[in-house]
Amino acid sequence: MERAANLTADDFRALADALPQMAWVAEPNGDIIWYNRRWYDYTGTTIEQMRGWGWRDVHHPDHVERVVALISEAFRTGEPWKDTFPLRGTDGEYRWFLSLAAPYRGPDGAILRWFGTNTDITERKGLERRLARHAIDLRRSNEELEQFAYVASHDLKAPLRGIENLVGWIEEDLEGSLTGDVQTNMELLKSRVRRLDSLLDDLLAYSRAGRADATMDTVDTKSLVDELAVLVSPPEGFAITADASLPTLQAARAPLTQALQNLIGNAIKHHDRPAEGHIRVEARPAGDVVEFVVTDDGPGIPEQFRERVFGMFQTLKPRDEVEGSGMGLAIVRKLVDRQGGKVWLADGPDGRGLAVHFTWPLDGRKGRADGIDG
């Protein structure tokens, strides 16, 4: 402290000139009386040119009136302020700066001086603009993808229904004479039609996943799982348990219901012993989210395939063995992502089966992205 007390005015001037920001001092009425060297190096001006309110000459004409109004109000009220604006350099180009200012008051509370800094944020502004453009492009791409999925699924269903009707009519016309390979091929044809119909439904469900999730509701998730256990119509002997740990929470009911229904339905569909299978749905608090766990005692998924199965149209078994579009987990991931959560797979507790974990916001809030015009 004693050493600091011996610092001279030249020491403080050298310190101010070494700052990475432009620094300035103004009278109580806002008249500038001092800048550090960085201001003059950047603007190519002199104190005589800048004294008072001369700084307006290096502000961009599209912003100067707004800046003058804001600064005038701050000097009138004595409140600290901040703003961003472009300033012209010696090369005639403009760069963006963040300006911060605060009053220095005497013992009686009167303002003696204003101290301020201008920090170059041009790169940050450029990044913000690029991110904003990327966000717009991404939103547009998502909208186009959703529109394509809707149109494709809607328009393709009409001829698909026509094929299904034709197959039915052919079977009626040939009733009693369909034998051997012909009968087998007709069954395969009907199976392919059903599969394509299911795929189109799932494609549409994927495009819509999470879109209508803004309406919050009080959701008793234990009751919800009990309802789903009936809705999915499990095979006789298959048990679905809603654990007492399942909470009541504020949530977007539709996407949460869809996520749980997809996971329960997926576990039933891929179980290798459906007559004695078991699914358990439980939950645990994890900060500001709830971690749901849907566990089955089926064949499980080898660890090397656990990321792959979240892709669209991905199945581990031939579709002739297990009917499905391979969209179930892809839809779940999209629903969870839209809520700012995450989803991952783990082994079942007894070394058999699969445990699907996913997080969901506890209170309905989602958890969780170069010109001079800003």
N, C-alpha and C positions, 0 to 999 in steps of 0.2 A: 504493500500500500504506500509506503514511504517513497519507493522508486517511482510509482505512478504519479505521485504528487509533484515530482520533479520534471515531468514531461513538459516540453515547451509547445508554443503555438505551432512551431515548425513541425514538431513530432505529430501533432494531430492533423496538420495539413497533409503530411506524407501518408498518414494512415488513411485519410479520406481519399486521397488520390489513388491509393492502392486497392480500394474496394472494387469488386467486380461490377457493382452497380453504378449508375449515375446517381450522385447525391446532390441535394440542394438545400438551401436555407431561405426562408421567406419571412418578411415582416408579418405582424398580426393581420394586416389587411390583404395579404397574399402577394405583395410585391416581392419578386425574387431579388435577393442581394448577393447570393453566392452559389456557384456550382463547383463541383470537383472537376479534375482534369478530364475524366472520361466523357463528360458532357461535351466539352469543347473538341476533344479528339473525334467524337462521333459526328457532331453537327457542323463542325468547322466554323463556329460562331465565336463572338467575344462577349464579355460581360456587359459591355456598353450596348450591344445589340439585344441582349437577352434581359437586361435589367428591367424590373417591374413585371409587366406581362408580355414582354417581347418573345417569350417562348412560343407564343401562338404562331409565329412565322414558320416554325419547323413542324407543326402539326399538320396532318393530312386535312385538306379542306372539307372532306366528307365527315370528319369527326370533330373538328375544332369547336363548333358551336355547342355540341353536346358536352364536350369536356369543359369548356368555359362555364356552362351552366352548372355542372356538377361541382366544380371547384369553387365557384362563387357561393353556392349553397353551403359547402363545407366551411369556408372561411367565415360565412355569416353565422352559422350555428356553433362553430368550434368543435365539430365532431370529426374524429378520424375518418379517413375515406380511402377507397382504393378503386382503381379503374384500369382498363386496358385500352390502349390506343396505339396507332402507328406514328412514328417520328421519322423525319427525313434525315438521311445521312449525307456526308460530304459528296457521295457519288450520285446523289439524287434519288436513290432508292429508299423505300420505306421499310422499316422493321417494326415488329410489334413489341410493346413494353408493358409490363405490369407496374403501375405507379401506386405507391403507398405513402401516406402522409399522416402525421400526428402532431398535435400542438404541444409545445413546451410551456408550462404555466409557472408563474411566480407564486410566492407564498399566499398571496391574496386570491389566487385562482385566475388572475388575468393572463391572457396569452402573451408571451414574450416573443416567441419565434415559432415558426413552422419548420419541421424537418421532414424531408421526404427522400425517397429513392425511386429510381426507374430501373427495372430489371428486364433484360432482353429475353422475351419468351417466343421469339419468332419460330424456332424449331418446334416448341410445344404447340403453338397455334397451327402449324402445318400438320403436325400429327393429329390434332383434334379434327381438322378438316378432312384428312384422309380417313380417319376412323368414321366420321360422319358419313362420308361418301360410301365407304364399305358397308356401313349399316343400312344405308338406303338401297344399295345394290343387293345386299343379302335379303332385305325385306321384299324387294321386288322379285328376286329369284324364288323365294319361298312362296310368294303369292302366285307366281306363274306355275310353280310345281304343283301347288294345291289345286289350281284351276285345271291343269293338265290331268291330274289324277281324277278329279271329279268328272271331267268331260270323258276321259277314257273309260272309266268304270261305268258311267251312265250310258254312253253311246254303244259300248260293246255288249251291254246286257241285252239289248233288243235283239240283235242277231243270235245271241246265245240262247235266248228263250225260243227263238225260231228253230234252232237246231234241236233243242230239247223236245219241242213239239213234234218235229219231223221224226225223231227217233221213236217217240211214242206211237205215232201213226204207222210207221213201218212195222213196229212190233204187233200192232193190232192187225194189220193186213196179213202178216205172216204168222199169225197165232197158230200154234200147233206144228209149224214146220221149221221153227228155229231149233237147230240141234248142233251139237258138237262145237266146232270152232266158230260157227256163225253166232251161236248164242253167247259164247265167251267174248267175241269181239263186240257184240252189242252191249254187253255189260261193261266192257272196257270203255266204250264210247260214252255211255252214260256216266261212268266214273270220271272221265276226263271233263265232261261238261260240268259236273258238280264241282270238280276241283277248280276249274276256271271261274265259275260263279263265286266260289269262296275266295279265290285270289282277288277278284275284282272288289268284293266286299271289304276285304282286309286292306287293299290298296286305298280305298276311299276312307276307311277308318284311320289309316295312317296319316293321310293328308289332313284329316280333320282333328287329329289327336291334340288336345290341349287348346284348341282355338276358342271354345266356349267355356273357359274355366274361370271367368271373372267373378261369378256369383258365389259368394261365400255363405257357408251354412254351418250350423252346429251338427257335427257328424259323430254319432255313436258308432265307432268302427267295429266294436264287437257285434252289435246288432246287424251292421252292414254285412259282415262276414257270414253271420248266421243266415241272412237272407240270400246271399250269393250261394251258400251251400245247397240251398233248395233250387235256386234258379238255374245252376249249371247242370242239374240232373245227373249226378254221378252214378256210376254203375252200382248195382245192388252189392252191398258188402263194403263199399268204399266209404271211408269216414273222413269228414272235414271238421276240424276242431278250431273254434274261435277261443283263443286263450283269454284268461281274465285280465291279462296285462294290456289288452287292446284299449286305447283311451278314447275319450270323447274330446274332440278338438274342433277349432274353427278351420274349415278347409273348403276347397273347391270340390263339391261332392262328385260331380260328373267324372272328372279325370281320375280321382282317387278310386271311385267305383270301377272304372274301366281298367285301371292298372291291376287292382286286386282280382277282378274277374278274369283278366287275361292270364295272370299267373296261376290261379287255381285251375282254370280250364286247360292251360298248357301242361300242368303237372298231371292232370287226369289223362289227357290225350297220350302222353308219352310214358305212362306207367306200364311196367312190364307184368304187374300182377294186379290188375284192376279190381278183381273180386275181393282182395284183402288189402288194398292200398289205404294209405293214411296221409292226410295233409294237415299241418298245424300252422296256424297264422298267429303270430304274437308280435309284441312291440316293446320298445324300451325308449325312454327319453334320452336325448343326446344333445344337450344345450337347447338351442332354439328350434330344433327339429325333432321329429319322431322317427326312429329307425324301425321299420316294419321288416319282419322276416317270415317268408312263406317257405316252409320246409316240407319236403315229401320223402317217402321211403322207396322211391323208384330206382331206376338204374343209374341216375346221375348223369353228369356230363364230364368227360375227361378234361383236365385242367387246360390242355393245349387248345381246346376248342371253345373255351368259355368267353372269349372275346368275339370270336367268329359268329356265335349264335345270335348276337345282337344286331347283325346286319340284316338287310332286307332280303327276303326270299331264301333264308339260310336254314337248312335242315340237316341233321346228322344221319338220318335214315332215308332211304328211297321213299318217294311219295306213294309208291304202290304198297309200302308196308305201313306207313303212318300218314293218313290224309292230313294235309295242312299246307298253308301257303308259305310258312316260314316267316311270318310277319309278327307273331305274338310278342316276342321279346323286343323287337324293333319298336313296336308301338309303345310298350311299357317304358323303354328308355326315353322315347320322345316325350311321353307324358311327364315322366319324372324330371327330365331336363327342363321342361317348360316351367316347372315349379322351383327351379334352382336346386334340385336335389341330385343325388347320384344313385346308381344301381350297380350291384356287383354280385357275383356268384361265389358260393363256398360249398364245401362238402357238408353232407348231412351229419348230425351229431354222432351217429353210430357207424360212421365209415361207409354208409350207404345212402343213396338219395342225394338230393340237391337242396341247398338253402339259398333262396334269392333274397338278398337284402336291398332295401331302398329307403331313402330318407325323404321326408315330407315336412314342409314348414309347420310348426306347431300352432301358430296363430293366424295362418292364412296369408301371411306376407311371403313373397318369394325370396329365396335366399340369394340368390346371387344378386367397350366394348366400349396453289399458294398465292393467291392474291391478297389484297389487304382488307377485303370485306370480311368481317368476322362472323 
